[in-house]
Amino acid sequence: MDDMGQQWSGFEIATEARDTAVVVTAAGEVDMVTAARLREALDAAQRTPGIPTVLDLSRVDFFDSSGLEVLVDVHHRARLRVVASAAVRRPLGVTGLDRVLDVYDDLAAALAG
């Protein structure tokens, strides 16, 4: 899986296969319009058996309940490591998902797992 960057108004997503994980990077706003794109990218990343998926949301500046729904759904199917910006950490903390998901401060820590 090569880097496949795509951009929508206010939202960018890219996927990169690394030696230790598949990294899905999102930037901009995750909302009811863009959450489906995030789900598609995560579903594709998880097709590589035995390799963890890291979701880098460090450049996300808006994250609503649609994004939370995607994270919960993916978490039920596979272990997901999440790099969270402040805009993502807030809803994760309010909902308690920060205690359920594997949340990291930066990509290096998430890759180390």
HELIX and SHEET records of a PDB file:
HELIX    1   1 ALA A   35  ALA A   45  1                                  11    
HELIX    2   2 SER A   65  ARG A   77  1                                  13    
HELIX    3   3 ALA A   86  THR A   95  1                                  10    
HELIX    4   4 LEU A   97  ARG A   99  5                                   3    
HELIX    5   5 LEU A  107  ALA A  112  1                                   6    
SHEET    1   A 6 GLN A   6  TRP A   8  0                                        
SHEET    2   A 6 PHE A  11  ALA A  17 -1                                        
SHEET    3   A 6 VAL A  22  VAL A  30 -1                                        
SHEET    4   A 6 THR A  53  PHE A  63  1                                        
SHEET    5   A 6 LEU A  80  ALA A  84  1                                        
SHEET    6   A 6 ASP A 102  TYR A 104  1                                        
END                                                                             
